[in-house]
Amino acid sequence: MTAWRAAGLNYINYSNIAARLLRQALKSDLRAAAARRNESHIKFTKWTNGKPEKAVN
């Protein structure tokens, strides 16, 4: 059994924690660039009868 599984984490949680710690360990100039890559955007679209309705952000 892997250490992250034994700690009760799934792989997504483990990788998020590892990425956050890595970003904190970077020098300040590299940390700013890494923080920008951390942002994500999700777009949801409701579908009715096989056709998309208005997008909800």
FITORZA-198669 format. One record per atom (N, C-alpha, C, O): y, z negated, x; atom name; chain; residue number from 1. Coordinates in pm, whole numbers, always signed. Layout:
N
+--------+--------+--------+-------+--------+-----+
:     py :     pz :     px : atome : chaine : num :
+--------+--------+--------+-------+--------+-----+
:      Y :      Z :      X :    CA :      A : NUM :
...
+--------+--------+--------+-------+--------+-----+
//
This chain:
57
+--------+--------+--------+-------+--------+-----+
:     py :     pz :     px : atome : chaine : num :
+--------+--------+--------+-------+--------+-----+
:   -117 :     +0 :    +84 :     N :      A :   1 :
:     +0 :     +0 :     +0 :    CA :      A :   1 :
:   +124 :     +0 :    +89 :     C :      A :   1 :
:   +130 :    -71 :   +190 :     O :      A :   1 :
:   +221 :    +80 :    +52 :     N :      A :   2 :
:   +344 :    +87 :   +131 :    CA :      A :   2 :
:   +429 :    -36 :   +109 :     C :      A :   2 :
:   +414 :   -107 :     +9 :     O :      A :   2 :
:   +519 :    -60 :   +202 :     N :      A :   3 :
:   +603 :   -180 :   +196 :    CA :      A :   3 :
:   +694 :   -177 :    +74 :     C :      A :   3 :
:   +714 :   -281 :    +10 :     O :      A :   3 :
:   +750 :    -61 :    +40 :     N :      A :   4 :
:   +841 :    -56 :    -76 :    CA :      A :   4 :
:   +765 :    -76 :   -206 :     C :      A :   4 :
:   +820 :   -132 :   -301 :     O :      A :   4 :
:   +640 :    -30 :   -211 :     N :      A :   5 :
:   +559 :    -50 :   -332 :    CA :      A :   5 :
:   +519 :   -197 :   -343 :     C :      A :   5 :
:   +519 :   -254 :   -452 :     O :      A :   5 :
:   +486 :   -260 :   -230 :     N :      A :   6 :
:   +450 :   -402 :   -231 :    CA :      A :   6 :
:   +569 :   -489 :   -270 :     C :      A :   6 :
:   +552 :   -598 :   -324 :     O :      A :   6 :
:   +692 :   -439 :   -243 :     N :      A :   7 :
:   +812 :   -513 :   -280 :    CA :      A :   7 :
:   +848 :   -494 :   -427 :     C :      A :   7 :
:   +944 :   -554 :   -476 :     O :      A :   7 :
:   +771 :   -412 :   -498 :     N :      A :   8 :
:   +795 :   -392 :   -641 :    CA :      A :   8 :
:   +897 :   -284 :   -671 :     C :      A :   8 :
:   +953 :   -281 :   -781 :     O :      A :   8 :
:   +922 :   -193 :   -576 :     N :      A :   9 :
:  +1019 :    -86 :   -596 :    CA :      A :   9 :
:   +947 :    +46 :   -621 :     C :      A :   9 :
:   +835 :    +66 :   -574 :     O :      A :   9 :
:  +1011 :   +134 :   -694 :     N :      A :  10 :
:   +960 :   +270 :   -699 :    CA :      A :  10 :
:  +1029 :   +350 :   -589 :     C :      A :  10 :
:  +1122 :   +300 :   -526 :     O :      A :  10 :
:   +986 :   +472 :   -566 :     N :      A :  11 :
:  +1039 :   +547 :   -453 :    CA :      A :  11 :
:  +1187 :   +578 :   -469 :     C :      A :  11 :
:  +1261 :   +578 :   -370 :     O :      A :  11 :
:  +1232 :   +605 :   -590 :     N :      A :  12 :
:  +1374 :   +637 :   -612 :    CA :      A :  12 :
:  +1462 :   +518 :   -574 :     C :      A :  12 :
:  +1562 :   +534 :   -504 :     O :      A :  12 :
:  +1424 :   +399 :   -619 :     N :      A :  13 :
:  +1502 :   +279 :   -584 :    CA :      A :  13 :
:  +1501 :   +256 :   -434 :     C :      A :  13 :
:  +1604 :   +224 :   -375 :     O :      A :  13 :
:  +1384 :   +271 :   -372 :     N :      A :  14 :
:  +1373 :   +253 :   -228 :    CA :      A :  14 :
:  +1462 :   +350 :   -153 :     C :      A :  14 :
:  +1533 :   +310 :    -61 :     O :      A :  14 :
:  +1460 :   +477 :   -191 :     N :      A :  15 :
:  +1540 :   +576 :   -120 :    CA :      A :  15 :
:  +1689 :   +555 :   -142 :     C :      A :  15 :
:  +1769 :   +581 :    -52 :     O :      A :  15 :
:  +1729 :   +507 :   -261 :     N :      A :  16 :
:  +1870 :   +476 :   -286 :    CA :      A :  16 :
:  +1918 :   +361 :   -199 :     C :      A :  16 :
:  +2029 :   +366 :   -145 :     O :      A :  16 :
:  +1836 :   +259 :   -186 :     N :      A :  17 :
:  +1872 :   +145 :   -101 :    CA :      A :  17 :
:  +1883 :   +189 :    +45 :     C :      A :  17 :
:  +1978 :   +152 :   +114 :     O :      A :  17 :
:  +1786 :   +268 :    +91 :     N :      A :  18 :
:  +1789 :   +315 :   +231 :    CA :      A :  18 :
:  +1910 :   +402 :   +257 :     C :      A :  18 :
:  +1972 :   +391 :   +363 :     O :      A :  18 :
:  +1946 :   +490 :   +163 :     N :      A :  19 :
:  +2063 :   +576 :   +181 :    CA :      A :  19 :
:  +2191 :   +494 :   +186 :     C :      A :  19 :
:  +2279 :   +521 :   +268 :     O :      A :  19 :
:  +2202 :   +394 :    +97 :     N :      A :  20 :
:  +2321 :   +309 :    +96 :    CA :      A :  20 :
:  +2336 :   +233 :   +228 :     C :      A :  20 :
:  +2446 :   +223 :   +283 :     O :      A :  20 :
:  +2226 :   +180 :   +280 :     N :      A :  21 :
:  +2232 :   +108 :   +407 :    CA :      A :  21 :
:  +2267 :   +201 :   +523 :     C :      A :  21 :
:  +2341 :   +162 :   +613 :     O :      A :  21 :
:  +2215 :   +321 :   +521 :     N :      A :  22 :
:  +2248 :   +418 :   +625 :    CA :      A :  22 :
:  +2397 :   +453 :   +622 :     C :      A :  22 :
:  +2460 :   +461 :   +727 :     O :      A :  22 :
:  +2453 :   +474 :   +502 :     N :      A :  23 :
:  +2595 :   +506 :   +491 :    CA :      A :  23 :
:  +2681 :   +390 :   +542 :     C :      A :  23 :
:  +2784 :   +414 :   +604 :     O :      A :  23 :
:  +2639 :   +267 :   +516 :     N :      A :  24 :
:  +2715 :   +151 :   +563 :    CA :      A :  24 :
:  +2710 :   +137 :   +715 :     C :      A :  24 :
:  +2801 :    +81 :   +775 :     O :      A :  24 :
:  +2605 :   +188 :   +778 :     N :      A :  25 :
:  +2587 :   +175 :   +922 :    CA :      A :  25 :
:  +2664 :   +282 :  +1000 :     C :      A :  25 :
:  +2678 :   +271 :  +1122 :     O :      A :  25 :
:  +2713 :   +385 :   +933 :     N :      A :  26 :
:  +2783 :   +493 :  +1001 :    CA :      A :  26 :
:  +2921 :   +449 :  +1049 :     C :      A :  26 :
:  +2978 :   +353 :   +996 :     O :      A :  26 :
:  +2973 :   +519 :  +1149 :     N :      A :  27 :
:  +3109 :   +496 :  +1194 :    CA :      A :  27 :
:  +3204 :   +537 :  +1082 :     C :      A :  27 :
:  +3167 :   +618 :   +996 :     O :      A :  27 :
:  +3324 :   +483 :  +1084 :     N :      A :  28 :
:  +3416 :   +500 :   +970 :    CA :      A :  28 :
:  +3449 :   +646 :   +941 :     C :      A :  28 :
:  +3461 :   +683 :   +824 :     O :      A :  28 :
:  +3465 :   +731 :  +1043 :     N :      A :  29 :
:  +3499 :   +871 :  +1015 :    CA :      A :  29 :
:  +3382 :   +945 :   +949 :     C :      A :  29 :
:  +3404 :  +1029 :   +863 :     O :      A :  29 :
:  +3261 :   +914 :   +988 :     N :      A :  30 :
:  +3143 :   +977 :   +927 :    CA :      A :  30 :
:  +3111 :   +914 :   +791 :     C :      A :  30 :
:  +3056 :   +979 :   +703 :     O :      A :  30 :
:  +3147 :   +786 :   +775 :     N :      A :  31 :
:  +3120 :   +716 :   +651 :    CA :      A :  31 :
:  +3196 :   +780 :   +534 :     C :      A :  31 :
:  +3143 :   +788 :   +423 :     O :      A :  31 :
:  +3318 :   +823 :   +557 :     N :      A :  32 :
:  +3398 :   +885 :   +451 :    CA :      A :  32 :
:  +3333 :  +1015 :   +404 :     C :      A :  32 :
:  +3327 :  +1041 :   +284 :     O :      A :  32 :
:  +3284 :  +1096 :   +497 :     N :      A :  33 :
:  +3219 :  +1222 :   +461 :    CA :      A :  33 :
:  +3088 :  +1195 :   +386 :     C :      A :  33 :
:  +3056 :  +1267 :   +291 :     O :      A :  33 :
:  +3014 :  +1095 :   +427 :     N :      A :  34 :
:  +2888 :  +1061 :   +361 :    CA :      A :  34 :
:  +2914 :  +1006 :   +220 :     C :      A :  34 :
:  +2835 :  +1030 :   +129 :     O :      A :  34 :
:  +3023 :   +934 :   +201 :     N :      A :  35 :
:  +3054 :   +879 :    +69 :    CA :      A :  35 :
:  +3085 :   +991 :    -30 :     C :      A :  35 :
:  +3052 :   +980 :   -148 :     O :      A :  35 :
:  +3148 :  +1099 :    +17 :     N :      A :  36 :
:  +3176 :  +1212 :    -72 :    CA :      A :  36 :
:  +3047 :  +1280 :   -117 :     C :      A :  36 :
:  +3040 :  +1329 :   -229 :     O :      A :  36 :
:  +2946 :  +1284 :    -32 :     N :      A :  37 :
:  +2818 :  +1345 :    -69 :    CA :      A :  37 :
:  +2741 :  +1259 :   -167 :     C :      A :  37 :
:  +2647 :  +1307 :   -231 :     O :      A :  37 :
:  +2778 :  +1133 :   -179 :     N :      A :  38 :
:  +2709 :  +1040 :   -268 :    CA :      A :  38 :
:  +2742 :  +1065 :   -414 :     C :      A :  38 :
:  +2666 :  +1025 :   -502 :     O :      A :  38 :
:  +2855 :  +1131 :   -443 :     N :      A :  39 :
:  +2896 :  +1154 :   -581 :    CA :      A :  39 :
:  +2805 :  +1256 :   -647 :     C :      A :  39 :
:  +2760 :  +1352 :   -585 :     O :      A :  39 :
:  +2779 :  +1234 :   -773 :     N :      A :  40 :
:  +2699 :  +1330 :   -850 :    CA :      A :  40 :
:  +2755 :  +1340 :   -991 :     C :      A :  40 :
:  +2818 :  +1247 :  -1041 :     O :      A :  40 :
:  +2733 :  +1452 :  -1051 :     N :      A :  41 :
:  +2782 :  +1476 :  -1186 :    CA :      A :  41 :
:  +2667 :  +1527 :  -1270 :     C :      A :  41 :
:  +2588 :  +1611 :  -1226 :     O :      A :  41 :
:  +2658 :  +1478 :  -1392 :     N :      A :  42 :
:  +2551 :  +1518 :  -1483 :    CA :      A :  42 :
:  +2616 :  +1574 :  -1609 :     C :      A :  42 :
:  +2712 :  +1518 :  -1662 :     O :      A :  42 :
:  +2562 :  +1683 :  -1655 :     N :      A :  43 :
:  +2613 :  +1745 :  -1776 :    CA :      A :  43 :
:  +2501 :  +1745 :  -1880 :     C :      A :  43 :
:  +2391 :  +1793 :  -1853 :     O :      A :  43 :
:  +2529 :  +1690 :  -1998 :     N :      A :  44 :
:  +2432 :  +1686 :  -2106 :    CA :      A :  44 :
:  +2472 :  +1788 :  -2212 :     C :      A :  44 :
:  +2589 :  +1799 :  -2248 :     O :      A :  44 :
:  +2374 :  +1860 :  -2261 :     N :      A :  45 :
:  +2396 :  +1955 :  -2369 :    CA :      A :  45 :
:  +2296 :  +1926 :  -2480 :     C :      A :  45 :
:  +2175 :  +1922 :  -2457 :     O :      A :  45 :
:  +2347 :  +1906 :  -2600 :     N :      A :  46 :
:  +2260 :  +1881 :  -2715 :    CA :      A :  46 :
:  +2211 :  +2016 :  -2768 :     C :      A :  46 :
:  +2290 :  +2109 :  -2784 :     O :      A :  46 :
:  +2083 :  +2025 :  -2795 :     N :      A :  47 :
:  +2022 :  +2148 :  -2847 :    CA :      A :  47 :
:  +1975 :  +2122 :  -2991 :     C :      A :  47 :
:  +1914 :  +2020 :  -3019 :     O :      A :  47 :
:  +2005 :  +2217 :  -3080 :     N :      A :  48 :
:  +1961 :  +2211 :  -3218 :    CA :      A :  48 :
:  +1907 :  +2348 :  -3258 :     C :      A :  48 :
:  +1975 :  +2449 :  -3242 :     O :      A :  48 :
:  +1787 :  +2350 :  -3308 :     N :      A :  49 :
:  +1722 :  +2475 :  -3350 :    CA :      A :  49 :
:  +1718 :  +2580 :  -3238 :     C :      A :  49 :
:  +1733 :  +2699 :  -3262 :     O :      A :  49 :
:  +1697 :  +2533 :  -3117 :     N :      A :  50 :
:  +1683 :  +2624 :  -3003 :    CA :      A :  50 :
:  +1813 :  +2680 :  -2950 :     C :      A :  50 :
:  +1811 :  +2771 :  -2868 :     O :      A :  50 :
:  +1928 :  +2627 :  -2994 :     N :      A :  51 :
:  +2058 :  +2676 :  -2946 :    CA :      A :  51 :
:  +2141 :  +2557 :  -2898 :     C :      A :  51 :
:  +2139 :  +2450 :  -2959 :     O :      A :  51 :
:  +2214 :  +2576 :  -2788 :     N :      A :  52 :
:  +2295 :  +2465 :  -2737 :    CA :      A :  52 :
:  +2418 :  +2440 :  -2824 :     C :      A :  52 :
:  +2480 :  +2533 :  -2874 :     O :      A :  52 :
:  +2451 :  +2313 :  -2840 :     N :      A :  53 :
:  +2574 :  +2275 :  -2909 :    CA :      A :  53 :
:  +2678 :  +2243 :  -2805 :     C :      A :  53 :
:  +2660 :  +2276 :  -2687 :     O :      A :  53 :
:  +2785 :  +2179 :  -2844 :     N :      A :  54 :
:  +2893 :  +2144 :  -2752 :    CA :      A :  54 :
:  +2842 :  +2051 :  -2642 :     C :      A :  54 :
:  +2767 :  +1957 :  -2670 :     O :      A :  54 :
:  +2882 :  +2078 :  -2518 :     N :      A :  55 :
:  +2840 :  +1996 :  -2405 :    CA :      A :  55 :
:  +2908 :  +1861 :  -2409 :     C :      A :  55 :
:  +3026 :  +1851 :  -2444 :     O :      A :  55 :
:  +2835 :  +1756 :  -2372 :     N :      A :  56 :
:  +2888 :  +1621 :  -2367 :    CA :      A :  56 :
:  +2881 :  +1576 :  -2222 :     C :      A :  56 :
:  +2775 :  +1581 :  -2160 :     O :      A :  56 :
:  +2994 :  +1531 :  -2166 :     N :      A :  57 :
:  +2996 :  +1487 :  -2026 :    CA :      A :  57 :
:  +2983 :  +1339 :  -2017 :     C :      A :  57 :
:  +2983 :  +1284 :  -1907 :     O :      A :  57 :
+--------+--------+--------+-------+--------+-----+
//
